[in-house]
Amino acid sequence: MGILNSVSDWFAARHERRVLEMESLGRCPMCNGKGFNSFSMYEYYYAEPVECAGCYGSGNYTDWYDGNEQ
């Protein structure tokens, strides 16, 4: 169980570092400030971009934070 806890702690620390980095840049951590996410499963497959569910398409950290407050 020690290995699983270590991996879990590593993922949590990695997520926190990412959120802090995006906060300093003022960008949404889910979409990197783009405001949308595009999902391409194949190299030659085009999918319409989907509005980011975290920041509601704005790309701003404050909008993401307001939507994820607990």
Buried (B, 14 or more C-beta within 10 A) or exposed (E): EEEEEEEEEEEEEEEEEEBEEBBEEEBBBBBBBBBEBEEEEEEEEEEEBEEBEBBBBBBBBEBBBEBEEE
